[in-house]
Structures are given as structure tokens and as C-alpha cells.
């Protein structure tokens, strides 16, 4: 079978469109902000975005200051089951239950423009989960006193208040 010049053009077009989709692993990306938190009395915000394509979803955590954006966390193959950020002055910490990709814990200092150890704001994020979701003493006791465990969906098929409330507040 002889290919015509029209066939060559059609094949070249198909390859130029489909090859990037195939090799990217994600295909055409759609960006959707799932969660954000503004710095109290400041100009910064932290944002959690879900990027879904043909094959999987990724999540991106970025700190935005004016027109600039700094990525402080990224993971592929995730679903967002829960997220909570908390600010301690210029430092923001974020906890994310990424489902299949596990827990993500990141922190960033907007004053020095550097990532910092999550331990610097861990207690603040824990309290933000307890306060923000009115986690009861009994709920904490059932999770060994750990709000991060309370916020992490075990993918057992049973309803979980943390996941249900997060999805209700931040539908995605």
C-alpha cells in the first residue's frame, strides 16, 4: 500500500498531537484549586491544586506571594482526601492526606523564602485540624491522640468524618 502526501501529513499531525500525550504520563492537564489558606495579616497564601490528566492525578502545593509562586510540595498518583494548613507568623505548614500517595507534610517560611522543617509548625497544624473540624476527645482517643491519623482515610470503604467534611467544604 502506497501512502499519499495527504496520508503523510495526517500521520505527522496525529504523531505530533498524540506523542506528547502518551509520553507525558498524564496527558492533557486540568488544573483545579482544591484548597487554599491566606496568611493572617499578610500578603501570602498557600494553595493546593489537583492536576488531572488521562492517566492519573497529581497534587501541587505552592506558596503564592503577589505574582510569584513557589512550589513547596508535589506528588503524583494522588487523590486529595483531606488538607489543612496553618500559619505561625511567616511560616505556613500544610498536611495533606493524598490517598494512594500517602501523607504529605510541608512547611515554608515566606519571610526567608525557604522551605523549613515541618516540625516547626507541626503543633500548629495539629491544633488547626482539631479546632477547624471540632475533633472530639473520643475521636482523638480512637486515633491514639493523633489528629493526622484522624485526618487520614484508611481506604477501607467505611465513611470517615474527616474525608466527608473536607469534601463537603472543598468539593473537587
Protein Blocks (a to p, Z undefined) as FASTA:
>chain_A
ZZdfklmmmmmmmmmmmmmmmmnonopaddddfbdcddehiabdcdddddddfkbccddd
dddehjbccdfbdcehiacfbdcdddehjbccddddehjnopadddddfklopacdfklm
mmmmmmmmmmmnopafklmmmnnopaklmmpcghnopacfklmmmmmmmgZZ
